[in-house]
Amino acid sequence: MMIGAKRIAAALKGPVGQIKLARVVSQHIAWFEDARSQGMTWDQIVAALTAVGATRADGTPFTRGPVSSAVWRAEKAISRPKSRRPAGGTTSAPAKQRVRRQESGASSGSKISDRERGQNEVSTKEQRAITAGVQTNSDRGALLRLMKRAGKQRTSADDDKE
């Protein structure tokens, strides 16, 4: 058991500073599971790590709370599949459904009628077409805000003509 604890202590020390506990725990999860299966308590696990020099970045020893939490999160990550976006950057199905609902004019709990929504806002399709060439999210957000302002100004100017 002490050899595994020494490996964990060595893994915590990176070339330019302390490596995050969560990363080291996920790399050495088998050691923690083995220690727990042999009946070691969290206090005993932390004592073994401290005995071989595994400490926080400031040199203080770990306590059982952060260690047990890091192990729990690592076990949880192993037991559930990762939900990441595909390489193409497409959105998840629920997000696509929300966009479709907005495009079709379905109510999203707003008290604005579909007619008013069409007059006051640029459609989602138009937003996608206009922002397709924009490189960063902050630029895209700024462009969308300008479009909304322009849409509101246009409708208020149209109201004045009537």
Order of alpha helices (4+ residues) and beta strands (2+ residues): alpha-beta-beta-alpha-alpha-alpha-alpha-alpha-alpha-alpha-alpha
